Amino acid sequence: MTRLASSSQTRAMLLEQAGIGFVQGAADFDEDAIVASSPKNFVYQATLGKFEAAMKVFGCETYPLLVADTVVTAHGKILRK
């Protein structure tokens, strides 16, 4: 069992399809505040920020945390939501 620290229905579906037990709940993190030099750096900062926020809200004593982020780019520029 793990805690999916995300509100993403797609990530939840992937865990379900893989047969991984999880509870789902997102911690508040402002991705719009990120200033990144590259898409790779953006994803790193977003994932780290989500992890730190989830640790404050949920901790990891009950379940291990699973955090993730993805980014879409075109011609080296990040296409935000």
C-alpha positions as CSV (number, residue, x, y, z in Angstrom):
1,M,0.0,0.0,0.0
2,T,1.3,3.5,-0.9
3,R,-0.1,7.0,-0.8
4,L,-0.4,8.7,-4.2
5,A,0.2,12.3,-3.4
6,S,-1.6,13.5,-6.5
7,S,-5.1,14.3,-7.6
8,S,-4.4,12.8,-11.1
9,Q,-6.9,10.3,-12.2
10,T,-4.4,9.1,-14.8
11,R,-1.8,8.2,-12.2
12,A,-4.5,6.5,-10.1
13,M,-5.6,4.5,-13.1
14,L,-2.0,3.4,-13.8
15,L,-1.6,2.2,-10.2
16,E,-5.0,0.3,-10.4
17,Q,-4.0,-1.3,-13.6
18,A,-0.7,-2.4,-12.1
19,G,-2.5,-3.9,-9.1
20,I,-0.8,-1.6,-6.6
21,G,-2.9,-0.7,-3.6
22,F,-3.0,3.0,-2.8
23,V,-4.8,5.8,-1.1
24,Q,-5.0,9.1,-2.9
25,G,-4.7,12.6,-1.6
26,A,-2.9,15.7,-2.9
27,A,-1.0,18.3,-0.9
28,D,-1.2,21.9,-2.0
29,F,1.8,23.1,-4.1
30,D,2.0,26.1,-6.4
31,E,3.7,25.0,-9.7
32,D,3.1,28.5,-11.1
33,A,5.8,29.9,-8.7
34,I,8.5,27.7,-10.3
35,V,11.1,29.5,-12.3
36,A,13.1,26.9,-14.2
37,S,16.0,27.0,-16.7
38,S,14.9,23.8,-18.5
39,P,12.0,21.3,-18.7
40,K,14.1,18.8,-16.7
41,N,14.7,21.4,-14.0
42,F,11.0,22.3,-13.9
43,V,10.0,18.7,-13.3
44,Y,12.7,18.3,-10.7
45,Q,11.5,21.4,-8.8
46,A,7.8,20.4,-9.1
47,T,8.4,16.9,-7.9
48,L,10.6,18.0,-5.0
49,G,8.0,20.7,-4.0
50,K,5.2,18.2,-4.1
51,F,7.2,15.8,-2.0
52,E,8.0,18.4,0.6
53,A,4.3,19.5,0.7
54,A,3.1,15.9,1.0
55,M,5.6,15.2,3.8
56,K,4.2,18.1,5.8
57,V,0.6,17.1,5.3
58,F,0.8,13.3,5.3
59,G,4.2,12.2,6.5
60,C,5.3,8.7,5.6
61,E,4.8,6.8,8.8
62,T,1.5,5.2,7.6
63,Y,2.2,4.8,3.9
64,P,5.2,5.5,1.7
65,L,4.7,8.6,-0.5
66,L,4.5,8.5,-4.3
67,V,4.9,11.9,-6.0
68,A,5.5,12.6,-9.7
69,D,5.3,15.4,-12.2
70,T,5.2,15.5,-16.0
71,V,5.8,18.4,-18.4
72,V,5.0,18.9,-22.0
73,T,7.5,20.8,-24.1
74,A,7.7,22.1,-27.7
75,H,10.9,23.4,-29.1
76,G,12.5,23.5,-25.7
77,K,9.7,25.6,-24.1
78,I,7.4,24.4,-21.4
79,L,3.7,24.3,-22.2
80,R,2.0,25.0,-19.0
81,K,-1.5,23.9,-18.0
